Amino acid sequence: MIHILNYPHLWNLLLAWFLVYLTMPAVIAIARKVRAMDRPGGHKAHGREVAFLGGVGIFIAFSIAVLSTIRLFPNDSLLDFIARGESRSLFGVVLGSLIVLILGLIDDFHPIRAIVKLGVIVAVTVLIYFFGVQMTMVHTASPLANILLNVPLTVLWIVGVTSAMNSLDNMDGVASGTAAVASIVIFYIAWGTSPQDAQPWLSYLAVALFGACLGFLRFNFLPARVFLGDNGSFLLGFLLASMLVLGRWSPDPVKSAVIPCVILTVPLFDITLSTILRIKHGIVRTIPQAIAYSGRDHISHRFQALGLSPTVTVLTIYLLACLSGFIAVWIFKTEGGPGAYIPILAFYTAFLIVLGVWLDRAPVYRQEVDVPSPTEKPQEVEVP
């Protein structure tokens, strides 16, 4: 086992974890000085002011851990690192995540219109596309056609996952813990499988994010001393979406599309179920209402309404995230065509449907809640 110490992943993980653990108290202190505090009221469950600059600490730790991989090439400069094939994608992810972090910070202090946030995330997605962070589901003889077809798919995925993680950030430790589980699953698939399938650069990103989230949970688990804020939830969603775009999951296009969705079951299930049940119960009736609505009806709130304590609720969501990771690895390792893994996927989908039906029994709509006005900042802002 001693040979494990020779892998850079261990040191990247420890570096990211240590930097979050070291910097977060300072981030919390700065947040108090600049009044970057989330105040109780409205749909919010906490009863005291809590700092909301968690994404800043995660970004500092993650970016330093990722860029430290330049040490693997002692004769290279930063420009060499940026110009080299796959390491160029790492830099693109770090650059894009910085822009998304800034977008979230601005939104935390001065709420931004959803269309503006959408435009910025689209622009960032196009930017990182040219750094090699791109879907390649459509292949044609024309490079221009590939760009015109694959860029919208990449945009749709990154915007959707970013929105889902932002929506999931509604209880202490839920979003950061879910991101930690997803990132370690990505790392395992990228590095812990057969040598011929190893994806070292993707594994560096995943293990750095895992270390950062693990360190952050020390301050974000119940009761939280710091929140992710929009800056942190946008950041985590963007990073997970970008990493899953970078991954080579299978030559089978269906399997390649299924695995990332299964890994991110928790945020995707949460936002999908919440939207469906809001429409079913007549809580929202138009697309603008669906985008603006913010209420205590996510899966975390439903588990609590059905009798689980906050701690058990968070641990149950972690368990669901671990289950989704196990299913994703199972599908990844299943050899053969769609007939080999579709039964696994069908069984898992049936389980989620049953879970959704059970969660629909939660009495979360007993008190009528008005749709927030355009000038009111909701608890979470879902990017369309």
Number of C-alpha atoms within 10 A of each C-alpha: 4 5 6 9 10 9 9 16 23 15 18 28 25 18 21 31 24 17 21 28 21 14 16 24 15 12 20 22 13 14 19 16 10 9 14 20 21 21 14 13 11 13 14 16 12 15 9 10 15 21 23 27 27 26 28 23 26 30 23 16 30 29 22 16 27 26 19 15 20 17 12 9 10 8 8 13 12 10 9 14 20 19 14 11 12 19 23 20 26 28 20 23 27 20 17 23 24 19 16 27 23 18 20 24 22 14 19 19 14 10 18 16 13 15 11 12 20 16 11 14 23 18 15 22 27 19 16 22 21 13 22 18 24 24 24 17 14 13 12 10 7 9 10 10 13 16 20 12 17 19 19 15 17 23 22 15 20 24 23 21 26 28 24 27 33 28 25 26 25 25 22 23 27 26 29 29 23 27 29 27 24 27 28 20 25 28 27 17 24 23 22 15 15 10 10 7 14 17 19 18 21 25 24 26 29 32 30 30 32 29 28 31 30 25 26 31 22 16 21 23 19 15 13 17 19 28 28 28 28 32 27 29 29 32 29 30 26 28 25 26 23 30 23 28 22 21 20 16 21 15 8 12 13 13 18 18 16 18 24 21 19 24 28 26 21 28 28 20 20 19 21 14 21 22 18 13 18 17 14 11 11 10 19 20 12 10 10 11 14 19 16 22 22 22 23 18 23 24 24 22 20 21 21 18 17 16 11 15 12 17 14 13 21 24 15 16 19 21 15 17 25 20 18 23 26 15 18 26 19 15 21 18 15 13 11 9 11 15 9 12 17 15 11 15 19 11 11 16 13 11 12 16 14 12 11 18 13 13 22 18 11 18 14 18 13 7 7 8 14 11 17 15 11 11 9 10 17 19 22 22 22 25 22 18
